[in-house]
Amino acid sequence: MQTHPAKRVEIIIEAMMERRLTDALVKAGVTGFTVLPVQGGSGRSGQWSRAGQVSRAGGMRAVVCIVREEALDTLLDAAFTVVERHIGVVCVTDCQVLRAERF
């Protein structure tokens, strides 16, 4: 089966910033992404989990995008405008997709 190169971008961000991030991605021309709840983790501030949080707004979200390499810089610029002043991690990896026309 033929595969095609692409870039997978994972953005971990505070739940309250999810809408601002996805709006920025859409404005930048990103045609698809997936938002996932993050159950817990560990970072500079130590370990954390969603257990015991009072509000639905608390916690973190993972926003996953797969784009062609030529769209990567535009996506990263849009993401950085949101992430630069908030808790967040952006990771870019190479990946292969089966249906290149979808990206």
N, C-alpha and C positions, 0 to 999 in steps of 0.2 A: 504494500500500500504506500502511496506517495505522501510524504509529509512536507510541510513548508515551515521555514523559520519564522518565529515571532518572538515577542517580548512579553513576559508575564510580570505585571507590576502588582505588588501587594502593599497596601497602605493600612497600617494599624493606627486608628485614631479614636479619640474620645467619642462616645456615643452622641453627645450633644452637638458634635461637629459634623456628623454624618451628612446631613442635608446640605450644609455649606460645601462640603467636599464633592458630593455627587452633582450638585448644581454647577460647580466650577468645571468638573469633568465634561458634563454635557455641553456647556458653553464652549469648551475647548475642542469639541467635535468627537469626543469619545462616544462610540455608538453602543457600547455594551460594558457592563460591569456586574459583579455579584457582591452583595453585602452579606456578611456572615457575623453572627454574634461571637465574641471572644469570651470564653468562660473564665480565663485567668491567665496568669503568667508571672514573669519575674523580670525586673529591669533595674535601673539605677536606684529606684526607690524601694527595692525589695520585692517580695512576693505579694501577689494580690489575687483575689478571686471575686466572682460575682455573688457568692454566698453572703447573705446578710445585708445586701444593699437594699435601701428603702425604696428608691424610685426607679422607674423603668428607664430614666434618662442616664442613669449611672452606667459605668462599665466602658467597655471598648468595643469597637467594630473593626472588622477586616473587610476592606474593599479590594476586590481582585479584578484586574483588567488584563486582557490579552490584546495586544495591538501589533501592527506591523512596525518594524524598526523605524521607518520614516515618521511615524506618529509619536514616537517615544518622547522626544524633547518637549513637544507641545503638552503632552500629558503631564510630564514631570513639572513643567513650569506652573501649570494649573494647580497641581497637588501642592506644590511648595508654597503657593500663596496662602493656602489654608493651614498647612502643617507647621510652617516656620514659627508661629507664635503659640503653638499648642503642643500637648503631648502627642507624639506620633512617630512612626517609623515607616520609611519607604524602602522597599526592596525590589530590585530588578533582576530577573533571571532570564536566561535564554530558554525557549521552549519550542516544541514542534506542534503544529496543528494539522488536522486532516483536511479541513475545508477552508482554504485560505480566503475564499471570497466572502466569508463571514466576518473577517477582521479588517 
